Amino acid sequence: MRFDAITLFPELFDAVLDYGITRRALDRGLYKFKSWNPRDFTDDPHRTVDDRPYGGGPGMLMLAEPLDRALNAARQDLANEDLTPWVVHFSPRGRPLNQRRVMELKQKSALVLLCGRYEGIDERLLQKRVDEEISLGDFVLSGGELPALALMDALIRQLPGALNDAESAVQDSFSHGLLDCPHYTRPEVWQGMDVPAVLKSGNHAAIAKWRHEESVRLTAALRPDLLDRAQQNEN
Ligand code: 9WO
């Protein structure tokens, strides 16, 4: 899979991709990443990427032209490898991201991640160049880079070979549409609190049953909306 980020702060991506599962997947050649800085696609001496909003108001907006040129450069680079990207912009007005959408987006061979800064992007650029807007939730950030990295992380861990066997087994929990069960490690008693006895029983059938029941109990208590959907999936 190929990821290209349009971003004023390319170093933010290194901060995540250099570590852990995402780093190992990159080393294994499971994905490629390139960043494109709109500032490199300006032609004025100040390398201007923002301007004031028509109609007034506080803050600055990202200019359409440097973003358009950066997108063209990414698209051309991808065309050289016979790839046509799906262009995603991150905004609270977008489609809420969930694991089902992650599994669908995994089928795309190339994603371009358009990361806004300041108060946002000239609407005409979004209208002309964006295929899909994605939201991680109803809150405001300082830029689209963290949502872009969250999506990348969710996708990369799904790529075949990204996880080792132990990590893959844990994966199954969310795919059933339930919350994960509680987990315990040593010591057996910590600050007067015990580990549930069944987990120390060695009875694997009883442990599996307990874990499933705890998943259902937690989901019903904390996220009943998920339980409704999980039941729909079973029928
Ligand atoms: C911010 C915003 C707030 C209310 C309604 C629509 C909105 N769009 C944006 C927006 O596109 N902001 C740009 C990206 C520029 C400013 C920082 N950005 C941003 C993205 N803030 N918050 C997000 C975001 C993205 C995905 N999920 C949650 C928040």
py3Dmol code that shows the C-alpha trace and the ligand (Angstrom):
import py3Dmol

protein = """\
ATOM      1  CA  MET A   1       0.000   0.000   0.000  1.00  0.00           C
ATOM      2  CA  ARG A   2       1.160   3.528  -0.731  1.00  0.00           C
ATOM      3  CA  PHE A   3       0.497   6.630   1.430  1.00  0.00           C
ATOM      4  CA  ASP A   4       1.202  10.213   0.376  1.00  0.00           C
ATOM      5  CA  ALA A   5       0.635  13.093   2.796  1.00  0.00           C
ATOM      6  CA  ILE A   6       0.114  16.709   1.738  1.00  0.00           C
ATOM      7  CA  THR A   7       1.372  18.509   4.840  1.00  0.00           C
ATOM      8  CA  LEU A   8       3.140  21.637   6.076  1.00  0.00           C
ATOM      9  CA  PHE A   9       4.732  19.479   8.814  1.00  0.00           C
ATOM     10  CA  PRO A  10       6.176  16.297   7.242  1.00  0.00           C
ATOM     11  CA  GLU A  11       8.328  15.612  10.349  1.00  0.00           C
ATOM     12  CA  LEU A  12       5.156  14.827  12.317  1.00  0.00           C
ATOM     13  CA  PHE A  13       4.808  11.640  10.262  1.00  0.00           C
ATOM     14  CA  ASP A  14       8.330  10.426  11.128  1.00  0.00           C
ATOM     15  CA  ALA A  15       7.439  10.799  14.810  1.00  0.00           C
ATOM     16  CA  VAL A  16       4.902   7.975  14.437  1.00  0.00           C
ATOM     17  CA  LEU A  17       6.113   5.897  11.489  1.00  0.00           C
ATOM     18  CA  ASP A  18       9.628   5.486  12.978  1.00  0.00           C
ATOM     19  CA  TYR A  19       8.314   3.326  15.859  1.00  0.00           C
ATOM     20  CA  GLY A  20       6.679   0.019  16.670  1.00  0.00           C
ATOM     21  CA  ILE A  21       4.416  -1.906  14.310  1.00  0.00           C
ATOM     22  CA  THR A  22       4.336   0.900  11.716  1.00  0.00           C
ATOM     23  CA  ARG A  23       8.162   0.990  11.612  1.00  0.00           C
ATOM     24  CA  ARG A  24       8.445  -2.795  11.311  1.00  0.00           C
ATOM     25  CA  ALA A  25       5.874  -2.844   8.468  1.00  0.00           C
ATOM     26  CA  LEU A  26       7.848  -0.150   6.613  1.00  0.00           C
ATOM     27  CA  ASP A  27      11.081  -2.170   7.076  1.00  0.00           C
ATOM     28  CA  ARG A  28       9.235  -5.231   5.718  1.00  0.00           C
ATOM     29  CA  GLY A  29       8.243  -3.236   2.619  1.00  0.00           C
ATOM     30  CA  LEU A  30       4.507  -3.600   3.323  1.00  0.00           C
ATOM     31  CA  TYR A  31       3.832   0.064   2.559  1.00  0.00           C
ATOM     32  CA  LYS A  32       5.560   3.172   1.204  1.00  0.00           C
ATOM     33  CA  PHE A  33       5.214   6.728   2.438  1.00  0.00           C
ATOM     34  CA  LYS A  34       6.006  10.079   0.833  1.00  0.00           C
ATOM     35  CA  SER A  35       5.220  13.599   2.010  1.00  0.00           C
ATOM     36  CA  TRP A  36       4.601  16.646  -0.118  1.00  0.00           C
ATOM     37  CA  ASN A  37       4.969  20.115   1.423  1.00  0.00           C
ATOM     38  CA  PRO A  38       2.726  22.756  -0.190  1.00  0.00           C
ATOM     39  CA  ARG A  39       5.381  25.343   0.756  1.00  0.00           C
ATOM     40  CA  ASP A  40       7.667  23.735  -1.868  1.00  0.00           C
ATOM     41  CA  PHE A  41       5.007  24.497  -4.519  1.00  0.00           C
ATOM     42  CA  THR A  42       4.841  28.287  -4.009  1.00  0.00           C
ATOM     43  CA  ASP A  43       6.677  30.767  -6.229  1.00  0.00           C
ATOM     44  CA  ASP A  44       6.735  33.968  -4.158  1.00  0.00           C
ATOM     45  CA  PRO A  45       9.839  34.844  -2.100  1.00  0.00           C
ATOM     46  CA  HIS A  46       7.926  34.390   1.181  1.00  0.00           C
ATOM     47  CA  ARG A  47       6.678  30.928   0.095  1.00  0.00           C
ATOM     48  CA  THR A  48       3.157  31.909   1.164  1.00  0.00           C
ATOM     49  CA  VAL A  49       0.701  29.067   1.829  1.00  0.00           C
ATOM     50  CA  ASP A  50      -2.080  30.991   3.642  1.00  0.00           C
ATOM     51  CA  ASP A  51      -4.235  34.107   3.325  1.00  0.00           C
ATOM     52  CA  ARG A  52      -7.140  35.897   5.029  1.00  0.00           C
ATOM     53  CA  PRO A  53     -10.719  34.666   4.617  1.00  0.00           C
ATOM     54  CA  TYR A  54     -13.141  36.500   2.305  1.00  0.00           C
ATOM     55  CA  GLY A  55     -15.968  37.926   4.422  1.00  0.00           C
ATOM     56  CA  GLY A  56     -13.601  38.627   7.275  1.00  0.00           C
ATOM     57  CA  GLY A  57     -13.180  36.875  10.558  1.00  0.00           C
ATOM     58  CA  PRO A  58     -10.249  35.594  12.554  1.00  0.00           C
ATOM     59  CA  GLY A  59      -7.479  33.333  11.354  1.00  0.00           C
ATOM     60  CA  MET A  60      -6.045  32.300   8.039  1.00  0.00           C
ATOM     61  CA  LEU A  61      -6.947  29.763   5.363  1.00  0.00           C
ATOM     62  CA  MET A  62      -4.710  27.530   3.259  1.00  0.00           C
ATOM     63  CA  LEU A  63      -4.413  28.757  -0.333  1.00  0.00           C
ATOM     64  CA  ALA A  64      -5.828  26.442  -2.995  1.00  0.00           C
ATOM     65  CA  GLU A  65      -2.973  26.797  -5.519  1.00  0.00           C
ATOM     66  CA  PRO A  66      -0.001  25.379  -3.536  1.00  0.00           C
ATOM     67  CA  LEU A  67      -2.209  22.461  -2.415  1.00  0.00           C
ATOM     68  CA  ASP A  68      -3.380  21.846  -6.002  1.00  0.00           C
ATOM     69  CA  ARG A  69       0.244  21.765  -7.218  1.00  0.00           C
ATOM     70  CA  ALA A  70       1.338  19.468  -4.383  1.00  0.00           C
ATOM     71  CA  LEU A  71      -1.563  17.136  -5.182  1.00  0.00           C
ATOM     72  CA  ASN A  72      -0.561  17.160  -8.873  1.00  0.00           C
ATOM     73  CA  ALA A  73       3.026  16.270  -7.969  1.00  0.00           C
ATOM     74  CA  ALA A  74       1.863  13.378  -5.784  1.00  0.00           C
ATOM     75  CA  ARG A  75      -0.563  12.179  -8.455  1.00  0.00           C
ATOM     76  CA  GLN A  76       2.154  12.298 -11.137  1.00  0.00           C
ATOM     77  CA  ASP A  77       4.603  10.394  -8.930  1.00  0.00           C
ATOM     78  CA  LEU A  78       1.925   7.744  -8.288  1.00  0.00           C
ATOM     79  CA  ALA A  79       1.008   7.534 -11.997  1.00  0.00           C
ATOM     80  CA  ASN A  80       4.646   6.548 -12.680  1.00  0.00           C
ATOM     81  CA  GLU A  81       3.912   3.440 -10.590  1.00  0.00           C
ATOM     82  CA  ASP A  82       0.508   2.900 -12.260  1.00  0.00           C
ATOM     83  CA  LEU A  83      -1.310   3.997  -9.090  1.00  0.00           C
ATOM     84  CA  THR A  84      -4.386   6.241  -8.949  1.00  0.00           C
ATOM     85  CA  PRO A  85      -4.903   7.533  -5.413  1.00  0.00           C
ATOM     86  CA  TRP A  86      -8.034   8.005  -3.310  1.00  0.00           C
ATOM     87  CA  VAL A  87      -7.808  11.516  -1.808  1.00  0.00           C
ATOM     88  CA  VAL A  88      -8.892  11.908   1.822  1.00  0.00           C
ATOM     89  CA  HIS A  89      -9.337  15.116   3.848  1.00  0.00           C
ATOM     90  CA  PHE A  90      -9.695  15.050   7.638  1.00  0.00           C
ATOM     91  CA  SER A  91     -12.426  17.215   9.155  1.00  0.00           C
ATOM     92  CA  PRO A  92     -15.101  17.000  11.860  1.00  0.00           C
ATOM     93  CA  ARG A  93     -17.659  17.351   9.053  1.00  0.00           C
ATOM     94  CA  GLY A  94     -16.455  14.090   7.462  1.00  0.00           C
ATOM     95  CA  ARG A  95     -17.751  10.544   7.613  1.00  0.00           C
ATOM     96  CA  PRO A  96     -17.088   9.049  11.072  1.00  0.00           C
ATOM     97  CA  LEU A  97     -14.253   6.501  10.897  1.00  0.00           C
ATOM     98  CA  ASN A  98     -14.852   2.969  12.193  1.00  0.00           C
ATOM     99  CA  GLN A  99     -13.206  -0.432  11.784  1.00  0.00           C
ATOM    100  CA  ARG A 100     -15.572  -1.378   8.949  1.00  0.00           C
ATOM    101  CA  ARG A 101     -14.451   1.656   6.919  1.00  0.00           C
ATOM    102  CA  VAL A 102     -10.802   0.877   7.764  1.00  0.00           C
ATOM    103  CA  MET A 103     -11.260  -2.608   6.261  1.00  0.00           C
ATOM    104  CA  GLU A 104     -12.815  -1.083   3.133  1.00  0.00           C
ATOM    105  CA  LEU A 105     -10.063   1.535   2.725  1.00  0.00           C
ATOM    106  CA  LYS A 106      -7.464  -1.258   3.020  1.00  0.00           C
ATOM    107  CA  GLN A 107      -8.546  -2.285  -0.509  1.00  0.00           C
ATOM    108  CA  LYS A 108      -7.228   1.027  -1.947  1.00  0.00           C
ATOM    109  CA  SER A 109      -3.734   0.694  -3.404  1.00  0.00           C
ATOM    110  CA  ALA A 110      -2.856   4.367  -2.777  1.00  0.00           C
ATOM    111  CA  LEU A 111      -4.218   7.001  -0.382  1.00  0.00           C
ATOM    112  CA  VAL A 112      -3.390  10.712  -0.499  1.00  0.00           C
ATOM    113  CA  LEU A 113      -3.908  12.274   2.934  1.00  0.00           C
ATOM    114  CA  LEU A 114      -4.666  15.983   2.671  1.00  0.00           C
ATOM    115  CA  CYS A 115      -3.815  17.615   6.015  1.00  0.00           C
ATOM    116  CA  GLY A 116      -5.315  21.037   6.753  1.00  0.00           C
ATOM    117  CA  ARG A 117      -3.796  23.639   9.085  1.00  0.00           C
ATOM    118  CA  TYR A 118      -4.849  27.122  10.281  1.00  0.00           C
ATOM    119  CA  GLU A 119      -8.655  27.544  10.099  1.00  0.00           C
ATOM    120  CA  GLY A 120      -8.944  25.194   7.141  1.00  0.00           C
ATOM    121  CA  ILE A 121      -8.662  25.023   3.343  1.00  0.00           C
ATOM    122  CA  ASP A 122     -10.277  27.079   0.554  1.00  0.00           C
ATOM    123  CA  GLU A 123     -13.538  25.201  -0.128  1.00  0.00           C
ATOM    124  CA  ARG A 124     -12.918  25.194  -3.899  1.00  0.00           C
ATOM    125  CA  LEU A 125      -9.785  23.029  -3.469  1.00  0.00           C
ATOM    126  CA  LEU A 126     -11.766  20.546  -1.383  1.00  0.00           C
ATOM    127  CA  GLN A 127     -14.589  20.495  -3.931  1.00  0.00           C
ATOM    128  CA  LYS A 128     -12.191  19.910  -6.837  1.00  0.00           C
ATOM    129  CA  ARG A 129      -9.692  17.439  -5.364  1.00  0.00           C
ATOM    130  CA  VAL A 130     -11.113  15.493  -2.401  1.00  0.00           C
ATOM    131  CA  ASP A 131     -12.795  12.075  -2.788  1.00  0.00           C
ATOM    132  CA  GLU A 132     -13.787  11.574   0.858  1.00  0.00           C
ATOM    133  CA  GLU A 133     -13.815  13.537   4.116  1.00  0.00           C
ATOM    134  CA  ILE A 134     -13.176  11.531   7.295  1.00  0.00           C
ATOM    135  CA  SER A 135     -13.845  12.496  10.927  1.00  0.00           C
ATOM    136  CA  LEU A 136     -12.330  10.846  13.989  1.00  0.00           C
ATOM    137  CA  GLY A 137     -14.962  12.450  16.203  1.00  0.00           C
ATOM    138  CA  ASP A 138     -16.663  15.678  17.194  1.00  0.00           C
ATOM    139  CA  PHE A 139     -13.681  17.694  18.365  1.00  0.00           C
ATOM    140  CA  VAL A 140     -11.348  20.268  16.859  1.00  0.00           C
ATOM    141  CA  LEU A 141      -7.599  19.780  16.393  1.00  0.00           C
ATOM    142  CA  SER A 142      -4.827  22.074  15.174  1.00  0.00           C
ATOM    143  CA  GLY A 143      -4.323  20.127  11.969  1.00  0.00           C
ATOM    144  CA  GLY A 144      -5.189  17.052   9.939  1.00  0.00           C
ATOM    145  CA  GLU A 145      -1.859  15.269  10.541  1.00  0.00           C
ATOM    146  CA  LEU A 146      -2.876  13.365  13.694  1.00  0.00           C
ATOM    147  CA  PRO A 147      -6.092  12.000  12.110  1.00  0.00           C
ATOM    148  CA  ALA A 148      -4.051  11.064   8.999  1.00  0.00           C
ATOM    149  CA  LEU A 149      -1.583   9.165  11.193  1.00  0.00           C
ATOM    150  CA  ALA A 150      -4.409   7.466  13.101  1.00  0.00           C
ATOM    151  CA  LEU A 151      -5.888   6.225   9.805  1.00  0.00           C
ATOM    152  CA  MET A 152      -2.456   5.084   8.586  1.00  0.00           C
ATOM    153  CA  ASP A 153      -1.839   3.184  11.838  1.00  0.00           C
ATOM    154  CA  ALA A 154      -5.246   1.481  11.638  1.00  0.00           C
ATOM    155  CA  LEU A 155      -4.596   0.473   8.001  1.00  0.00           C
ATOM    156  CA  ILE A 156      -0.958  -0.572   8.322  1.00  0.00           C
ATOM    157  CA  ARG A 157      -1.678  -3.027  11.164  1.00  0.00           C
ATOM    158  CA  GLN A 158      -4.198  -4.725   8.821  1.00  0.00           C
ATOM    159  CA  LEU A 159      -1.646  -5.294   6.027  1.00  0.00           C
ATOM    160  CA  PRO A 160      -0.720  -8.980   5.647  1.00  0.00           C
ATOM    161  CA  GLY A 161       2.532  -9.617   7.554  1.00  0.00           C
ATOM    162  CA  ALA A 162       2.373  -6.473   9.702  1.00  0.00           C
ATOM    163  CA  LEU A 163       1.508  -8.296  12.925  1.00  0.00           C
ATOM    164  CA  ASN A 164       3.176 -11.315  14.478  1.00  0.00           C
ATOM    165  CA  ASP A 165       0.975 -14.277  15.513  1.00  0.00           C
ATOM    166  CA  ALA A 166       0.407 -13.086  19.075  1.00  0.00           C
ATOM    167  CA  GLU A 167      -0.584  -9.611  17.914  1.00  0.00           C
ATOM    168  CA  SER A 168      -2.912 -11.031  15.239  1.00  0.00           C
ATOM    169  CA  ALA A 169      -4.877 -13.086  17.770  1.00  0.00           C
ATOM    170  CA  VAL A 170      -5.762  -9.953  19.755  1.00  0.00           C
ATOM    171  CA  GLN A 171      -7.119  -8.404  16.572  1.00  0.00           C
ATOM    172  CA  ASP A 172     -10.171 -10.661  16.490  1.00  0.00           C
ATOM    173  CA  SER A 173     -11.946  -8.919  19.362  1.00  0.00           C
ATOM    174  CA  PHE A 174     -13.020  -5.781  17.520  1.00  0.00           C
ATOM    175  CA  SER A 175     -13.839  -7.700  14.336  1.00  0.00           C
ATOM    176  CA  HIS A 176     -16.741  -9.332  16.215  1.00  0.00           C
ATOM    177  CA  GLY A 177     -18.087  -5.857  16.917  1.00  0.00           C
ATOM    178  CA  LEU A 178     -17.693  -6.156  20.698  1.00  0.00           C
ATOM    179  CA  LEU A 179     -15.378  -4.356  23.100  1.00  0.00           C
ATOM    180  CA  ASP A 180     -12.305  -6.259  24.253  1.00  0.00           C
ATOM    181  CA  CYS A 181     -12.551  -8.186  27.552  1.00  0.00           C
ATOM    182  CA  PRO A 182     -10.483  -7.050  30.595  1.00  0.00           C
ATOM    183  CA  HIS A 183      -6.861  -8.259  30.798  1.00  0.00           C
ATOM    184  CA  TYR A 184      -4.627  -9.101  33.765  1.00  0.00           C
ATOM    185  CA  THR A 185      -0.920  -9.818  34.211  1.00  0.00           C
ATOM    186  CA  ARG A 186       1.368 -10.415  37.216  1.00  0.00           C
ATOM    187  CA  PRO A 187       1.275 -10.042  40.194  1.00  0.00           C
ATOM    188  CA  GLU A 188      -1.689 -12.244  41.217  1.00  0.00           C
ATOM    189  CA  VAL A 189      -2.624  -9.709  43.884  1.00  0.00           C
ATOM    190  CA  TRP A 190      -1.933  -6.011  43.263  1.00  0.00           C
ATOM    191  CA  GLN A 191      -2.844  -3.461  45.957  1.00  0.00           C
ATOM    192  CA  GLY A 192      -5.304  -5.970  47.424  1.00  0.00           C
ATOM    193  CA  MET A 193      -7.011  -6.637  44.073  1.00  0.00           C
ATOM    194  CA  ASP A 194      -7.190 -10.253  42.790  1.00  0.00           C
ATOM    195  CA  VAL A 195      -6.993 -11.624  39.273  1.00  0.00           C
ATOM    196  CA  PRO A 196     -10.320 -13.375  38.410  1.00  0.00           C
ATOM    197  CA  ALA A 197      -9.934 -17.036  39.490  1.00  0.00           C
ATOM    198  CA  VAL A 198     -11.106 -18.495  36.180  1.00  0.00           C
ATOM    199  CA  LEU A 199      -8.059 -16.999  34.408  1.00  0.00           C
ATOM    200  CA  LYS A 200      -5.793 -19.071  36.691  1.00  0.00           C
ATOM    201  CA  SER A 201      -7.881 -22.268  36.403  1.00  0.00           C
ATOM    202  CA  GLY A 202      -6.162 -23.612  33.300  1.00  0.00           C
ATOM    203  CA  ASN A 203      -9.644 -24.469  31.941  1.00  0.00           C
ATOM    204  CA  HIS A 204      -9.375 -23.021  28.441  1.00  0.00           C
ATOM    205  CA  ALA A 205     -13.045 -23.515  27.555  1.00  0.00           C
ATOM    206  CA  ALA A 206     -14.109 -21.756  30.768  1.00  0.00           C
ATOM    207  CA  ILE A 207     -11.627 -18.929  30.084  1.00  0.00           C
ATOM    208  CA  ALA A 208     -12.946 -18.433  26.529  1.00  0.00           C
ATOM    209  CA  LYS A 209     -16.531 -18.392  27.855  1.00  0.00           C
ATOM    210  CA  TRP A 210     -15.629 -15.864  30.589  1.00  0.00           C
ATOM    211  CA  ARG A 211     -13.857 -13.580  28.123  1.00  0.00           C
ATOM    212  CA  HIS A 212     -16.803 -13.593  25.713  1.00  0.00           C
ATOM    213  CA  GLU A 213     -19.293 -12.926  28.529  1.00  0.00           C
ATOM    214  CA  GLU A 214     -17.129 -10.065  29.838  1.00  0.00           C
ATOM    215  CA  SER A 215     -16.983  -8.605  26.312  1.00  0.00           C
ATOM    216  CA  VAL A 216     -20.765  -8.698  26.040  1.00  0.00           C
ATOM    217  CA  ARG A 217     -21.199  -7.292  29.577  1.00  0.00           C
ATOM    218  CA  LEU A 218     -18.764  -4.412  28.978  1.00  0.00           C
ATOM    219  CA  THR A 219     -20.243  -3.614  25.571  1.00  0.00           C
ATOM    220  CA  ALA A 220     -23.795  -3.578  26.972  1.00  0.00           C
ATOM    221  CA  ALA A 221     -22.704  -1.313  29.844  1.00  0.00           C
ATOM    222  CA  LEU A 222     -20.378   1.081  27.992  1.00  0.00           C
ATOM    223  CA  ARG A 223     -21.341   0.976  24.293  1.00  0.00           C
ATOM    224  CA  PRO A 224     -24.851  -0.470  23.852  1.00  0.00           C
ATOM    225  CA  ASP A 225     -24.873   1.051  20.344  1.00  0.00           C
ATOM    226  CA  LEU A 226     -22.129  -1.437  19.356  1.00  0.00           C
ATOM    227  CA  LEU A 227     -24.079  -4.379  20.783  1.00  0.00           C
ATOM    228  CA  ASP A 228     -27.112  -3.522  18.652  1.00  0.00           C
ATOM    229  CA  ARG A 229     -24.895  -3.564  15.574  1.00  0.00           C
ATOM    230  CA  ALA A 230     -23.093  -6.785  16.570  1.00  0.00           C
ATOM    231  CA  GLN A 231     -26.463  -8.546  16.909  1.00  0.00           C
ATOM    232  CA  GLN A 232     -27.476  -7.261  13.481  1.00  0.00           C
ATOM    233  CA  ASN A 233     -24.267  -8.803  12.072  1.00  0.00           C
ATOM    234  CA  GLU A 234     -25.114 -12.205  13.567  1.00  0.00           C
ATOM    235  CA  ASN A 235     -28.574 -12.296  11.976  1.00  0.00           C
TER     236      ASN A 235
END
"""
ligand_1 = """\
29
9WO
C -12.492 22.279 11.280
C -13.837 22.331 11.477
C -14.617 22.629 12.604
C -16.013 22.556 12.486
C -16.608 22.161 11.293
C -15.806 21.859 10.182
C -14.450 21.949 10.315
N -13.508 21.685 9.398
C -12.333 21.873 9.961
C -11.138 21.656 9.230
O -11.156 21.166 8.130
N -9.999 22.011 9.814
C -8.742 21.817 9.162
C -8.072 20.579 9.684
C -7.880 22.960 9.497
C -7.787 23.157 10.979
C -7.360 21.850 11.647
N -8.038 20.715 11.124
C -8.745 19.843 11.847
C -9.087 18.563 11.498
N -9.192 20.089 13.049
N -9.862 19.017 13.498
C -9.793 18.063 12.576
C -10.366 16.773 12.724
C -10.281 15.842 11.727
C -10.847 14.596 11.899
N -11.485 14.284 13.030
C -11.578 15.170 14.025
C -11.028 16.434 13.896
"""
view = py3Dmol.view(width=600, height=400)
view.addModel(protein, "pdb")
view.setStyle({"model": 0}, {"cartoon": {"style": "trace"}})
view.addModel(ligand_1, "xyz")
view.setStyle({"model": 1}, {"stick": {}})
view.zoomTo()
view.show()
